[in-house]
Amino acid sequence: MEVVQVPLSDIRIRDLSELDKDKILNITKDVGTFEEQLNSKWNPIRLDRGAGKPYKIIDGRHRVWHAAKRGYRSVPAVFG
């Protein structure tokens, strides 16, 4: 699957109340930097085009949340 840059404005970003707070706290404590996790080729952010924008997050909602809070405008992701 091809990794593409997707604007965060095109993704449904979950509210903090919908996320696992331990994962939010630990995401930057895991091995590697946040940039490495965000750009992972082995575990990419996965989106569902489904009914169009905003895209639903299949995998990577905590990384997307962190990216939004850090001021990123887009994230690398795959569809499917």
FENRAQUI-V807064 format. One record per backbone hydrogen bond with DSSP energy under -1.0 kcal/mol. CO is the residue of the C=O (numbers start at 1). NH is the residue of the N-H. If there is no record, write none. Layout:
CO NH
CO NH
This chain:
4 77
6 75
7 10
8 11
10 55
15 18
16 19
20 24
21 25
22 26
23 27
26 29
26 30
33 37
34 38
35 39
37 40
45 78
46 58
46 59
47 80
48 56
49 52
55 12
56 48
59 46
60 64
61 65
62 66
63 67
64 68
65 69
66 70
67 72
68 71
73 8
75 6
77 4
78 47
